[in-house]
Amino acid sequence: MSDQCDIIEMDSNASDLLSILHEGAFAKMPEQAWSGQEFQQLFLISGTKSYVINKDQQPIGFILLRNLIDEAEIITFCILPDCCNNGYATLLLEWIIKKLRGQSFKRLFLEVRNNNNAAIRLYKKCSFEIIGRRKGYYNSHHGNKIDAFVMQRHLIV
Ligand SMILES: CC(C)(COP(=O)(O)OP(=O)(O)OC[C@H]1O[C@@H](n2cnc3c(N)ncnc32)[C@H](O)[C@@H]1OP(=O)(O)O)[C@@H](O)C(=O)NCCC(=O)NCCS
């Protein structure tokens, strides 16, 4: 992995950038792309934070989180396909985990499409465990309902 990599917190002004990255990363996935306006709406909810990862000063992915008292939820997370399989998602996720631990958060959780094998493997590699299933949680752009796994990672040992 290039060492010319940094992670920067962004706010709602980055909504259009997040939408472009999201569309690029999810283009071949059943999930619907989110517009810049939808990202702006998400930032209106208290505790919403985004962190963009740059490689050679170019944004290649991001994580969108919501902090809820002493827990945090990953709202969405992606790396552009051309940059995948280089450890960038692991780097960003481990960075976030370290940051949340430093802020005394107790748990990080997320929902993931139950057949998104790449993401599930990534989360398991980063010590997340499956704790539940939400039926029909996702709407695909084909109109189907898809189940999600709920996964969590304890942040305090
Ligand atoms: C899932 C995603 C974030 C992984 O990003 P990445 O930068 O390629 O991930 P990493 O290179 O850090 O890989 C970490 C682990 O993920 C798993 N993984 C990544 N890509 C994979 C693939 N295509 N197939 C199977 N496992 C994969 C592997 O376990 C890998 O570890 P390993 O290389 O030691 O086996 C990326 O593929 C993506 O953005 N996908 C589309 C959006 C998405 O599904 N987001 C998650 C929604 S909750």
The ligand as an SDF file (V2000), in Angstrom:
LIG
                    3D

 48 50  0  0  0  0  0  0  0  0999 V2000
  -15.8080   -4.0580    1.0910 C   0  0  0  0  0  0  0  0  0  0  0  0
  -14.7510   -3.0160    0.6990 C   0  0  0  0  0  0  0  0  0  0  0  0
  -14.9210   -1.7830    1.5870 C   0  0  0  0  0  0  0  0  0  0  0  0
  -13.3620   -3.6470    0.9480 C   0  0  0  0  0  0  0  0  0  0  0  0
  -12.3760   -2.6470    0.6390 O   0  0  0  0  0  0  0  0  0  0  0  0
  -10.8380   -3.0530    0.3470 P   0  0  0  0  0  0  0  0  0  0  0  0
  -10.0160   -1.8130    0.4320 O   0  0  0  0  0  0  0  0  0  0  0  0
  -10.7540   -3.8480   -0.8920 O   0  0  0  0  0  0  0  0  0  0  0  0
  -10.5240   -3.9960    1.5750 O   0  0  0  0  0  0  0  0  0  0  0  0
   -9.0790   -4.4970    2.0650 P   0  0  0  0  0  0  0  0  0  0  0  0
   -8.1280   -4.4680    0.8980 O   0  0  0  0  0  0  0  0  0  0  0  0
   -8.7010   -3.7540    3.2870 O   0  0  0  0  0  0  0  0  0  0  0  0
   -9.3720   -6.0180    2.3860 O   0  0  0  0  0  0  0  0  0  0  0  0
   -9.6930   -6.4340    3.7040 C   0  0  0  0  0  0  0  0  0  0  0  0
  -10.3480   -7.8060    3.6990 C   0  0  0  0  0  0  0  0  0  0  0  0
  -11.6200   -7.7320    3.0860 O   0  0  0  0  0  0  0  0  0  0  0  0
  -11.9010   -8.9740    2.4430 C   0  0  0  0  0  0  0  0  0  0  0  0
  -12.1040   -8.7130    1.0240 N   0  0  0  0  0  0  0  0  0  0  0  0
  -11.8760   -7.5500    0.3670 C   0  0  0  0  0  0  0  0  0  0  0  0
  -12.2500   -7.6940   -0.9280 N   0  0  0  0  0  0  0  0  0  0  0  0
  -12.7020   -8.9410   -1.0640 C   0  0  0  0  0  0  0  0  0  0  0  0
  -13.2580   -9.6760   -2.1420 C   0  0  0  0  0  0  0  0  0  0  0  0
  -13.4000   -9.1430   -3.3580 N   0  0  0  0  0  0  0  0  0  0  0  0
  -13.6820  -10.9510   -1.9040 N   0  0  0  0  0  0  0  0  0  0  0  0
  -13.5530  -11.5040   -0.6850 C   0  0  0  0  0  0  0  0  0  0  0  0
  -13.0370  -10.8510    0.3790 N   0  0  0  0  0  0  0  0  0  0  0  0
  -12.6110   -9.5990    0.1880 C   0  0  0  0  0  0  0  0  0  0  0  0
  -10.6960   -9.8770    2.6900 C   0  0  0  0  0  0  0  0  0  0  0  0
  -10.9270  -10.6070    3.8710 O   0  0  0  0  0  0  0  0  0  0  0  0
   -9.6000   -8.8680    2.9120 C   0  0  0  0  0  0  0  0  0  0  0  0
   -8.5620   -9.3480    3.6990 O   0  0  0  0  0  0  0  0  0  0  0  0
   -7.3960  -10.2710    3.0700 P   0  0  0  0  0  0  0  0  0  0  0  0
   -6.8960   -9.5400    1.8540 O   0  0  0  0  0  0  0  0  0  0  0  0
   -6.4020  -10.3750    4.1650 O   0  0  0  0  0  0  0  0  0  0  0  0
   -8.0610  -11.5550    2.7230 O   0  0  0  0  0  0  0  0  0  0  0  0
  -14.8400   -2.6550   -0.7980 C   0  0  0  0  0  0  0  0  0  0  0  0
  -14.8230   -3.8210   -1.5710 O   0  0  0  0  0  0  0  0  0  0  0  0
  -16.0760   -1.8560   -1.1620 C   0  0  0  0  0  0  0  0  0  0  0  0
  -16.1050   -0.6400   -1.0300 O   0  0  0  0  0  0  0  0  0  0  0  0
  -17.1170   -2.5590   -1.6370 N   0  0  0  0  0  0  0  0  0  0  0  0
  -18.3410   -1.8900   -2.1200 C   0  0  0  0  0  0  0  0  0  0  0  0
  -19.0680   -1.1730   -1.0060 C   0  0  0  0  0  0  0  0  0  0  0  0
  -19.3800   -2.0700    0.1710 C   0  0  0  0  0  0  0  0  0  0  0  0
  -19.7440   -3.2280    0.0370 O   0  0  0  0  0  0  0  0  0  0  0  0
  -19.2270   -1.5090    1.3820 N   0  0  0  0  0  0  0  0  0  0  0  0
  -19.5250   -2.1640    2.6270 C   0  0  0  0  0  0  0  0  0  0  0  0
  -20.9400   -1.8670    2.9440 C   0  0  0  0  0  0  0  0  0  0  0  0
  -21.3200   -2.2280    4.6370 S   0  0  0  0  0  0  0  0  0  0  0  0
  1  2  1  0
  2  3  1  0
  2  4  1  0
  2 36  1  0
  4  5  1  0
  5  6  1  0
  6  7  2  0
  6  8  1  0
  6  9  1  0
  9 10  1  0
 10 11  2  0
 10 12  1  0
 10 13  1  0
 13 14  1  0
 14 15  1  0
 15 16  1  0
 15 30  1  0
 16 17  1  0
 17 18  1  0
 17 28  1  0
 18 19  1  0
 18 27  1  0
 19 20  2  0
 20 21  1  0
 21 22  1  0
 21 27  2  0
 22 23  1  0
 22 24  2  0
 24 25  1  0
 25 26  2  0
 26 27  1  0
 28 29  1  0
 28 30  1  0
 30 31  1  0
 31 32  1  0
 32 33  2  0
 32 34  1  0
 32 35  1  0
 36 37  1  0
 36 38  1  0
 38 39  2  0
 38 40  1  0
 40 41  1  0
 41 42  1  0
 42 43  1  0
 43 44  2  0
 43 45  1  0
 45 46  1  0
 46 47  1  0
 47 48  1  0
M  END
$$$$
